[in-house]
Amino acid sequence: MIFVLWGLLTWACLVFWPRSYYSEAKLLLRVGRESIGLDPTATTGETLLMQRSQEDEVNSAVEILASRQIAERVVDMLGVETILSTSTEGSESQDDSQPSMIDSVRSSLSAKLSSLLLWSRIRDPLSDREEAIRRVDRSRDVSSRRNSTVITVGAKGKSPESAQQLARAMTAAFLDEYTKANGSHGSLAFFEEQTTLLNEQLMAKSRELQEFKQQHRLVSADSRREILKQHIAENESELLRLANDMEYSQAKINDLDGKLSAAPEQLVTQRVETGDDAYNRMREQLYELEIQERELASTHQPTHPALIAVREQREQVEKILAKQGSDRLDTTRALNPNRLSLDLIEKQEDANLTALRARYQELLRQQDSLRTQVNEFAEQEVELAKLQREVDLLTAAFVKHSEKREEARINDALESDRISNVNIIQPATFVEKAESPSKAAILAIGGFMAVATSLGFATFREAIDGTIRTPEQAEAELGLPVLMSLPPSRRVWNRLRPVERRRYEELCDELFERAASVERPRSIGVLGCRSDAGASTVAANLAVVAASRVSRPALLVDTDLERKSISKMFGLNGAPGLLDITDDGEDASESLLRGRVDNLEFLLSGNATSERSRIDSTMLATRVHQFADKYDTVFVDLPAADSSGRGAILARGVDGVLLVIETERTSIDEARRVCDRLSGAGTCIVGVVLNKSRRYLPQWLDRLVETGK
């Protein structure tokens, strides 16, 4: 019942849960001017190197998408009435445009609940615009995967159309806001104003520089500086050369003065020797050498090679002439031509020295003038450099601001045309399948709750139930060993499955082992606490299994006069039995029957008469002892303990009792009463068999639970 109730509740959730549809658009943030470009105003001053990754840009875009500004823009684009309207709540899959009864009931309940919340002051009153903004904020879903430049813009709506419309509006609003956020508003006007101002300042300063150059006749400071440097260098070089020439000229004049002082005014110009022509010619050669020596001495240093050579020739000629004599020598005297020549040379050199000194003085005056010009140019150069520097600075600023103005103009044009680095790679989708509720999730939750509550209820019932359910519980409550726990089965000896036969073989072995403590473990009574506990089936199957495992025959005795279960199982109805045997027992062998089971014989309860209508424990004990030597084991099917107590009474006639308890049906108190009755009568209880044990869990889960315990 609980499982069915949860099934109905799950079905109701699937039917009445409001449908929510989902639409998503995908945006790609590629590398563009917003990511690698700078605002024109960002580089007008000192800048600092900053590293900005694409992940930061994606996070910034996600923050913009999740901002309230986007929600307000969406409300302005779609309208408050459109967002708050319930006309789109119905699904378009319906044939008519009228809202369904479910939608009407849901809308009515929602309105009443909202009124109740407002009346109770749990919810604050909000304007329609604020409510629309909050609804847009709850409906949107913005996400981006790690290390990805794709942003997913999702929107939820009560219909596919409303979800798509909301996602499309969010995308359009984001493109506008993203372009504005990355733009530089007012930068174009700022740079235009600054460019005009700098142009005026540059023109004024350029005119001032031109007037200064014209006033001082300057073409270029560098060229003027080079000219002055060249003139000064030439002047200093000329002064140095003139100083050397003056020193050389003065030395030459001094040398000429010395030579003039030493030179005679007159010289023998001609000597005529008669009678010796060679002497005369040698004498003429000597004169020529002397003249040549004087000329060289006037123009060269005493150590000059030419002068030394002429002097040596002269001395050799003189030695030769000294050795030779002349018979007659006629001489002619005249002014010394060497002296005249030296005097002329001296006067020329003196005039040259005077000219050199005049030139030297002129160069000194020029040097002073050049120094004055240099000082004046130094002052002019400072002013010129100042003006030129101001012009250069204004030019650089004008060029820079012109470039920034162009960048601002381009950015303004891009912003006007909504050109950015954001591409819509997937427009808002139209998905007809509802995004929520998830039917699989509802079914899973409903199934889980159904199973959990059913198990919980069953556990609760088990906790408050007083029946025997497990072997551990039976051993703990009764203090008796549980030999076997058998599953529900109506199969008897000829229809047992292999697994069931193995269970009875194990039970038979355990039973014989437990019964070994009895003095004569020849007879074992099988007693059920209840009439439907299945004790007869257990007794029959045990007897069949025991007969196949012992050398001598086994005997199965049926003492249940009312049900006669053994007779029915083996098809022995109407045959004689215990009640038909005389008191002396001479005809007992005639009552033993053989069935279709090898090595197994039967002793039925017999036919009741007016003289004998009941089997007592003495009769049973007598017949069991009578056949004890013939049979290896005797199994006695006793009547149930709850049927007038006959089973417990007859149990006195057997050596041991195997108590059969039906799980989940036999109460603990009932089982205790049977055990107490048997113990009070002195009956030995060999063990307990839990019959019809049910398994509610799969075998693998049951093994897992048992392992956990």
C-alpha positions in Angstrom: 0.0 0.0 0.0 2.8 2.4 0.9 4.5 1.6 -2.4 1.3 2.3 -4.3 0.7 5.6 -2.5 4.2 6.8 -3.4 3.6 5.7 -7.0 0.5 7.9 -7.1 2.3 10.8 -5.5 5.1 10.5 -8.1 2.6 10.4 -10.9 0.9 13.6 -9.4 4.3 15.3 -9.3 4.9 14.4 -13.0 1.5 15.8 -14.0 1.2 18.9 -11.8 4.8 20.1 -11.5 5.2 23.4 -13.5 7.3 22.9 -16.6 10.4 24.9 -17.2 12.1 25.3 -20.5 15.7 26.2 -21.2 17.4 28.2 -23.9 21.0 28.9 -24.2 23.3 31.0 -26.4 27.1 30.6 -26.6 29.5 33.5 -27.0 33.2 33.3 -28.0 35.6 35.8 -26.7 38.4 35.9 -29.3 41.6 38.0 -29.1 40.6 41.5 -30.1 41.1 45.1 -29.2 39.3 44.7 -25.9 41.8 42.1 -24.8 45.1 43.3 -26.2 44.4 47.0 -26.9 44.7 50.0 -24.6 42.4 52.9 -24.1 43.9 56.0 -25.8 43.9 57.8 -22.5 45.8 54.9 -20.8 49.2 55.8 -22.5 49.1 59.6 -22.1 51.3 59.4 -19.0 53.6 56.9 -17.4 52.5 53.3 -17.8 53.0 50.2 -15.9 53.4 46.7 -17.5 50.4 44.6 -16.5 49.7 41.0 -17.4 46.1 40.2 -18.3 45.1 36.7 -19.2 42.2 35.6 -21.3 40.8 33.9 -18.2 40.5 37.3 -16.5 38.7 38.7 -19.6 36.3 35.7 -19.5 35.6 36.3 -15.8 35.0 40.0 -16.4 32.5 39.1 -19.2 30.7 36.6 -16.9 30.5 39.3 -14.2 28.9 41.7 -16.7 26.4 39.1 -17.8 25.5 38.4 -14.1 25.2 42.0 -13.2 21.9 43.8 -12.4 22.5 46.2 -15.2 22.0 43.4 -17.7 18.8 42.4 -16.0 17.5 46.0 -16.1 18.4 46.2 -19.8 16.5 43.0 -20.5 13.4 44.3 -18.6 13.6 47.6 -20.6 14.0 45.6 -23.9 11.1 43.1 -23.3 8.9 45.2 -21.0 7.7 44.6 -17.5 4.3 43.2 -18.7 6.0 40.7 -21.0 8.1 39.3 -18.3 5.4 39.2 -15.6 2.7 38.1 -18.0 1.3 34.6 -17.6 0.1 34.3 -21.2 3.2 32.4 -22.1 3.0 29.9 -19.3 1.2 27.4 -21.3 3.0 25.0 -23.7 2.6 25.7 -27.4 2.1 22.0 -27.9 -1.5 22.4 -26.9 -4.0 22.7 -29.6 -5.8 25.7 -28.3 -4.4 28.9 -27.0 -6.5 28.9 -23.8 -4.7 28.0 -20.6 -5.4 24.5 -19.2 -7.3 23.8 -16.1 -4.0 22.8 -14.3 -2.4 26.1 -15.3 -5.5 28.1 -14.1 -5.5 26.3 -10.7 -1.7 26.7 -10.4 -2.0 30.5 -11.2 -4.8 30.9 -8.8 -3.0 29.2 -6.0 0.2 31.2 -6.7 -1.7 34.5 -6.5 -3.4 33.5 -3.3 -0.1 32.4 -1.8 1.5 35.6 -2.8 -1.3 37.7 -1.3 -1.0 35.7 1.9 2.7 36.3 2.1 2.2 40.0 1.5 -0.5 40.2 4.1 1.5 38.4 6.7 4.5 40.7 6.0 6.7 37.7 5.2 7.3 39.1 1.8 8.0 42.8 1.2 5.9 44.6 -1.4 7.8 45.2 -4.6 7.1 47.2 -7.7 6.4 45.4 -11.0 9.7 46.5 -12.4 11.6 45.2 -9.4 9.7 41.9 -9.5 10.5 41.6 -13.2 14.2 42.3 -12.6 14.3 39.6 -9.8 12.5 37.2 -12.1 15.1 37.8 -14.9 17.9 37.4 -12.3 16.5 34.0 -11.2 15.9 32.8 -14.7 19.4 33.5 -16.1 22.3 31.1 -15.9 25.8 32.2 -16.9 28.7 29.8 -16.9 32.1 29.2 -18.5 34.3 26.2 -18.4 37.8 26.3 -17.1 40.5 27.2 -19.7 37.8 28.0 -22.3 36.8 31.3 -23.9 33.3 30.2 -24.6 30.6 31.7 -22.3 27.2 30.0 -22.1 24.2 32.3 -21.5 21.2 30.3 -20.4 17.7 31.4 -19.6 14.7 29.6 -18.1 11.1 30.2 -19.1 7.7 28.7 -18.8 7.6 28.2 -22.5 10.2 27.6 -25.2 9.4 31.0 -26.7 9.8 32.9 -23.5 13.1 31.2 -22.7 14.5 31.9 -26.2 13.3 35.5 -26.0 14.9 36.0 -22.7 18.2 34.4 -23.8 18.2 36.5 -27.0 17.6 39.7 -25.0 20.4 38.9 -22.6 22.8 38.4 -25.4 21.9 41.6 -27.1 22.1 43.6 -23.8 25.5 42.0 -23.0 26.9 43.0 -26.4 25.9 46.6 -25.9 27.1 46.8 -22.3 30.4 44.9 -23.1 31.2 47.4 -25.9 30.4 50.3 -23.7 32.4 48.9 -20.8 35.5 48.5 -23.0 35.1 51.8 -24.7 36.4 55.2 -23.6 33.6 57.7 -23.5 34.6 61.3 -24.1 38.1 60.5 -25.3 37.5 61.7 -28.9 36.3 65.1 -27.8 39.1 65.3 -25.3 41.8 64.6 -27.8 40.3 66.9 -30.4 40.4 69.7 -27.9 43.9 69.0 -26.8 45.1 68.6 -30.4 43.7 72.0 -31.4 45.3 73.6 -28.4 48.7 72.0 -29.0 48.5 73.1 -32.7 48.0 76.7 -31.7 50.9 76.6 -29.2 53.1 74.9 -31.7 52.5 77.5 -34.4 53.2 80.4 -32.0 56.4 78.8 -30.8 57.5 78.0 -34.3 57.0 81.7 -35.3 59.0 82.8 -32.3 61.9 80.4 -33.3 61.9 81.6 -36.9 62.0 85.3 -35.8 64.9 84.5 -33.4 66.9 82.8 -36.3 66.3 85.7 -38.6 67.2 88.3 -36.0 70.6 86.6 -35.3 71.1 85.3 -38.9 71.1 81.7 -37.7 70.2 78.9 -40.0 71.2 76.1 -37.7 73.0 76.1 -34.4 75.1 73.1 -35.5 76.2 74.7 -38.7 77.1 78.0 -37.0 79.0 76.1 -34.3 80.9 74.2 -36.9 81.8 77.4 -38.8 83.1 79.0 -35.6 85.0 76.0 -34.7 86.5 75.8 -38.2 87.5 79.6 -38.1 89.0 79.3 -34.7 91.0 76.2 -35.7 92.2 77.9 -38.9 93.2 81.0 -36.9 95.1 79.1 -34.3 96.8 77.0 -37.0 97.8 80.2 -38.9 99.1 81.8 -35.8 101.2 78.8 -35.0 102.6 78.8 -38.6 103.3 82.5 -38.5 105.1 82.2 -35.2 107.3 79.5 -36.7 107.9 81.6 -39.8 108.8 84.6 -37.7 111.2 82.7 -35.6 112.8 81.2 -38.7 113.0 84.6 -40.4 114.6 86.2 -37.3 117.1 83.4 -37.1 117.9 83.9 -40.7 118.4 87.6 -40.3 120.7 87.0 -37.3 122.8 84.6 -39.3 123.0 87.0 -42.3 124.2 89.8 -39.9 127.0 87.6 -38.7 128.0 86.7 -42.2 127.9 90.3 -43.3 130.1 91.3 -40.4 132.7 88.6 -41.4 132.6 89.2 -45.1 135.1 91.8 -46.5 133.8 94.6 -48.4 136.2 94.0 -51.4 137.5 90.9 -53.0 140.1 90.1 -55.5 138.0 89.5 -58.5 140.9 88.6 -60.9 144.5 87.4 -60.6 146.5 87.0 -63.6 149.6 84.7 -63.4 151.7 84.5 -66.3 153.3 81.4 -67.3 151.0 79.0 -65.4 147.5 78.5 -66.9 146.7 75.5 -64.8 147.3 77.5 -61.7 145.1 80.2 -63.0 142.3 77.8 -63.8 142.5 76.2 -60.4 142.5 79.6 -58.9 139.3 80.5 -60.7 137.8 77.2 -59.5 138.8 78.2 -56.0 137.0 81.5 -56.4 133.9 79.8 -57.6 134.0 77.3 -54.6 134.4 80.2 -52.2 131.5 82.0 -53.7 129.4 78.9 -53.7 130.4 78.3 -50.1 129.4 81.7 -49.1 126.0 81.4 -50.8 125.4 78.1 -49.2 126.5 79.4 -45.8 124.0 82.3 -46.1 121.1 79.9 -46.8 122.1 76.7 -45.0 123.2 75.6 -41.6 126.9 74.9 -41.1 126.2 71.2 -40.8 124.4 71.1 -44.1 125.8 68.3 -46.4 126.1 70.5 -49.5 127.9 73.2 -47.5 130.3 70.7 -46.0 131.0 69.2 -49.5 131.8 72.6 -51.0 133.9 73.5 -48.0 135.9 70.3 -48.4 136.4 71.0 -52.1 137.6 74.5 -51.4 140.1 73.3 -48.8 141.5 70.7 -51.1 141.9 73.3 -53.9 143.7 75.6 -51.5 146.0 72.8 -50.5 146.8 72.2 -54.1 147.3 75.9 -54.8 149.5 76.2 -51.7 151.8 73.5 -53.1 151.9 75.1 -56.5 153.7 78.4 -57.1 153.2 81.2 -59.6 155.8 83.2 -61.3 153.6 86.2 -61.7 150.3 87.1 -60.1 148.2 90.1 -61.3 145.1 90.9 -59.1 142.0 93.0 -59.7 139.8 94.2 -56.7 136.1 94.9 -56.6 133.1 95.0 -54.2 132.5 91.7 -52.5 129.5 90.2 -54.4 128.8 87.8 -51.6 128.4 90.6 -49.2 126.1 92.4 -51.6 124.1 89.3 -52.0 123.9 88.7 -48.3 122.9 92.3 -47.7 120.1 92.0 -50.2 118.9 88.7 -48.7 119.0 90.3 -45.3 116.9 93.2 -46.4 114.4 90.9 -48.1 114.2 88.7 -45.0 113.7 91.8 -42.8 110.8 93.0 -44.9 109.4 89.5 -44.8 109.6 89.4 -41.0 107.8 92.8 -40.8 105.0 91.4 -42.9 104.8 88.3 -40.8 104.5 90.3 -37.6 101.8 92.4 -39.1 99.9 89.3 -40.2 100.4 87.8 -36.8 98.9 90.8 -35.1 95.9 90.8 -37.5 95.3 87.1 -36.6 95.4 87.9 -32.9 92.7 90.5 -33.5 90.7 88.0 -35.5 91.1 85.5 -32.6 89.7 88.0 -30.2 86.8 88.7 -32.5 86.1 84.9 -32.9 86.1 84.5 -29.1 83.6 87.3 -28.8 81.4 85.6 -31.4 81.7 82.3 -29.6 80.5 83.9 -26.3 77.7 85.6 -28.1 76.7 82.4 -29.9 76.8 80.5 -26.6 74.1 82.8 -25.3 72.2 82.6 -28.5 72.5 78.8 -28.5 71.0 78.5 -25.1 68.0 80.5 -26.2 67.9 78.8 -29.5 68.0 75.3 -27.8 65.3 76.4 -25.5 63.1 77.5 -28.3 63.9 74.4 -30.3 63.2 72.1 -27.4 59.9 73.7 -26.8 59.0 73.4 -30.4 60.1 69.7 -30.4 58.1 69.0 -27.3 55.1 70.6 -28.7 55.6 68.8 -32.0 55.9 65.4 -30.2 52.9 66.1 -28.1 50.9 67.2 -31.1 51.9 64.1 -33.0 51.0 61.9 -30.0 47.7 63.5 -29.4 46.9 63.3 -33.1 47.6 59.6 -33.0 45.5 59.2 -29.9 42.7 61.3 -31.5 42.7 58.9 -34.5 42.6 55.9 -32.1 39.8 57.4 -30.2 38.0 58.1 -33.5 38.4 54.5 -34.6 37.3 53.2 -31.2 34.2 55.5 -31.3 33.4 54.3 -34.8 33.8 50.6 -33.7 31.6 51.2 -30.7 29.0 52.9 -32.8 28.9 50.0 -35.2 29.0 47.5 -32.2 32.1 45.8 -33.4 33.8 43.9 -30.7 35.8 40.7 -30.0 32.6 38.8 -28.9 31.1 36.4 -31.5 27.8 34.7 -31.2 28.7 31.1 -32.1 25.3 29.8 -31.1 22.1 32.0 -31.1 19.5 31.4 -28.5 18.1 27.9 -28.9 14.5 26.8 -29.2 14.1 23.6 -27.2 10.6 22.2 -27.0 11.5 19.6 -24.4 11.0 20.9 -20.8 14.3 21.2 -18.9 12.5 20.7 -15.6 11.2 18.8 -13.8 13.4 15.9 -14.6 11.1 12.9 -15.0 14.0 10.5 -14.4 14.9 12.3 -11.2 11.3 12.4 -9.9 10.9 8.7 -10.8 14.1 7.9 -9.1 13.3 9.9 -6.0 9.7 8.5 -5.9 11.0 4.9 -6.3 13.7 5.5 -3.7 11.1 6.9 -1.2 8.7 4.1 -2.0 11.3 1.5 -1.4 12.8 3.3 1.6 9.4 3.9 3.3 8.3 0.3 2.5 11.4 -1.1 4.0 11.2 1.3 6.9 7.6 0.3 7.6 8.5 -3.4 7.3 11.4 -2.9 9.7 9.1 -1.1 12.1 6.6 -3.9 11.8 9.3 -6.4 12.4 10.5 -4.5 15.4 7.0 -4.6 17.0 6.2 -8.0 15.7 6.6 -10.9 18.2 7.1 -13.7 15.6 10.3 -15.7 15.1 12.1 -14.6 11.9 15.8 -15.5 12.0 17.8 -18.4 13.4 19.7 -16.1 15.7 16.5 -14.8 17.1 15.2 -18.4 17.7 18.4 -19.5 19.4 18.4 -16.4 21.6 14.7 -16.6 22.6 14.3 -20.4 22.9 17.8 -21.4 24.0 17.8 -24.3 21.4 20.1 -24.9 18.5 18.7 -24.1 15.0 19.7 -27.0 12.8 18.5 -25.7 9.5 16.5 -22.8 7.9 14.4 -24.1 5.0 12.8 -21.9 2.3 9.1 -22.2 1.5 8.6 -25.4 -0.6 5.8 -27.9 -1.2 8.0 -30.3 -3.0 8.3 -33.8 -1.4 10.6 -36.7 -1.8 10.2 -37.3 -5.5 10.2 -33.7 -6.6 13.1 -32.3 -4.6 15.5 -30.1 -6.4 19.2 -30.8 -5.9 19.8 -27.8 -3.7 16.8 -28.7 -1.6 18.0 -32.3 -1.3 21.4 -31.1 -0.2 19.8 -29.0 2.5 17.9 -32.1 3.9 21.1 -34.1 3.7 22.9 -31.5 5.8 19.9 -31.4 8.2 20.0 -35.2 8.5 23.7 -35.2 9.3 23.2 -32.4 11.9 20.2 -34.2 13.3 22.1 -37.5 13.8 25.0 -35.6 15.4 22.7 -33.8 17.8 20.7 -37.0 18.6 23.9 -38.9 19.5 23.6 -37.6 23.0 20.3 -39.5 23.5 20.5 -43.0 25.0 18.6 -44.6 22.1 18.5 -42.2 19.3 16.4 -44.6 17.2 13.2 -42.6 17.0 12.9 -38.9 16.2 9.6 -37.2 16.3 9.0 -34.2 14.0 6.7 -31.7 15.8 5.3 -28.5 14.3 4.4 -25.6 16.6 1.5 -24.9 14.2 -0.6 -27.1 12.0 0.6 -25.3 8.9 4.3 -25.3 9.9 5.2 -28.0 7.3 6.3 -30.6 9.8 4.9 -33.5 7.8 6.9 -32.4 4.7 10.0 -32.1 6.8 9.5 -35.6 8.3 8.8 -37.2 4.9 11.8 -35.6 3.2 14.1 -36.4 6.2 13.0 -40.1 6.1 13.6 -40.3 2.4 17.1 -38.8 2.7 17.9 -41.0 5.8 16.8 -44.1 4.0 19.3 -43.4 1.2 22.1 -42.9 3.6 21.8 -45.9 6.0 22.3 -49.6 5.5 19.2 -50.9 7.3 15.7 -49.7 6.3 14.2 -46.6 7.9 10.7 -46.3 9.2 8.3 -43.4 8.9 5.4 -43.4 11.3 2.3 -41.2 10.8 0.5 -40.4 14.1 -1.8 -37.6 12.8 -5.2 -39.2 12.7 -6.9 -36.0 11.5 -4.7 -34.8 8.6 -2.9 -38.1 7.6 -0.4 -36.0 5.6 2.1 -38.9 5.2 -0.6 -41.2 3.8 -1.6 -38.5 1.3 2.0 -37.8 0.2 2.9 -41.4 -0.5 -0.5 -42.5 -1.7 -1.2 -45.0 1.1 -4.7 -44.0 2.2 -6.8 -46.7 3.8 -4.0 -48.9 4.8 -3.9 -50.4 8.3 -1.7 -48.8 11.0 -1.1 -48.2 14.7 -4.7 -48.4 15.7 -5.1 -51.7 13.8 -2.4 -53.5 15.8 -3.5 -55.7 18.6 -2.3 -55.1 22.1 0.0 -58.2 22.0 1.5 -56.8 18.8 1.5 -60.1 16.9 0.1 -58.6 13.8 2.3 -55.5 13.9 4.4 -56.7 10.9 1.2 -56.8 8.8 0.7 -53.1 9.3 4.2 -52.2 7.9 4.0 -51.0 4.3 6.5 -50.5 1.6 6.2 -47.6 -0.7 8.0 -46.3 -3.8 11.0 -45.3 -1.8 13.8 -47.8 -1.5 14.9 -48.8 2.0 11.9 -46.9 3.6 8.9 -48.5 5.2 5.7 -46.9 6.6 3.6 -47.3 9.6 0.4 -45.3 9.3 -2.0 -44.1 11.9 -4.6 -46.7 11.0 -8.4 -46.6 11.0 -10.1 -45.2 14.2 -12.8 -47.4 15.8 -15.1 -46.9 18.7 -12.7 -49.0 20.8 -9.6 -47.3 19.6 -10.0 -43.7 18.5 -6.8 -42.2 19.8 -3.0 -42.9 19.7 -1.3 -42.4 23.1 2.3 -42.1 23.9 2.5 -45.5 25.5 1.2 -47.2 22.4 3.6 -45.2 20.3 6.6 -46.0 22.5 5.7 -49.7 22.5 5.6 -50.0 18.8 8.7 -47.9 18.3 10.6 -50.2 20.7 9.1 -53.2 19.0 10.6 -52.2 15.7 13.9 -50.7 17.1 16.0 -53.7 16.2 14.7 -54.0 12.7 15.1 -50.3 11.6 18.1 -48.0 11.8 16.1 -44.9 12.4 12.4 -44.2 13.0 10.9 -40.9 12.1 7.5 -40.1 13.6 5.3 -37.4 12.2 3.6 -36.0 15.3 0.4 -33.9 15.3 0.9 -30.1 15.6 1.4 -28.8 19.1 -1.6 -26.4 18.8 -4.1 -29.1 17.9 -5.5 -30.1 21.3 -2.0 -30.6 22.6 -1.8 -34.1 21.2 1.6 -33.6 19.6 3.3 -32.7 22.9 1.7 -35.7 24.6 2.7 -38.2 21.9 6.3 -36.8 21.9 6.8 -38.7 25.1 6.9 -41.9 23.1 10.0 -40.9 21.0 13.6 -40.6 21.9 14.0 -37.0 20.6 11.9 -34.3 19.1 12.8 -32.1 16.1 10.7 -28.9 16.6 9.5 -27.3 13.3 8.7 -23.5 13.5 7.2 -21.5 10.7 9.0 -18.2 10.4 7.1 -15.0 10.6 4.0 -16.9 11.7 4.9 -18.6 14.9 5.1 -16.2 17.8 7.9 -16.3 20.3 5.4 -16.9 23.2 3.8 -19.8 21.3 7.2 -21.4 20.6 8.2 -21.0 24.3 4.9 -22.6 25.5 5.6 -25.6 23.3 9.2 -25.9 24.5 8.1 -25.6 28.1 5.4 -28.2 27.6 7.9 -30.6 26.0 10.5 -29.9 28.7 8.0 -30.3 31.4 7.0 -33.8 30.0 10.7 -34.8 30.0 10.9 -34.8 26.2 14.4 -34.3 24.7 14.3 -31.5 22.0 17.1 -32.3 19.6 16.9 -29.0 17.7 14.8 -26.5 15.8 14.1 -26.2 12.1 12.9 -22.9 10.8 10.6 -23.7 7.9 9.3 -21.4 5.1 12.0 -18.8 5.7 11.5 -16.1 3.2 14.3 -14.1 1.5 13.4 -10.5 0.8 16.7 -9.3 -0.6 18.7 -10.7 -3.5 21.3 -13.3 -2.6 24.3 -11.0 -3.4 22.8 -8.2 -1.2 21.8 -10.7 1.5 25.4 -12.0 1.5 26.7 -8.4 1.7 24.5 -7.7 4.6 25.5 -10.8 6.4 29.2 -10.0 5.8 28.6 -6.5 7.2 27.1 -8.0 10.3 
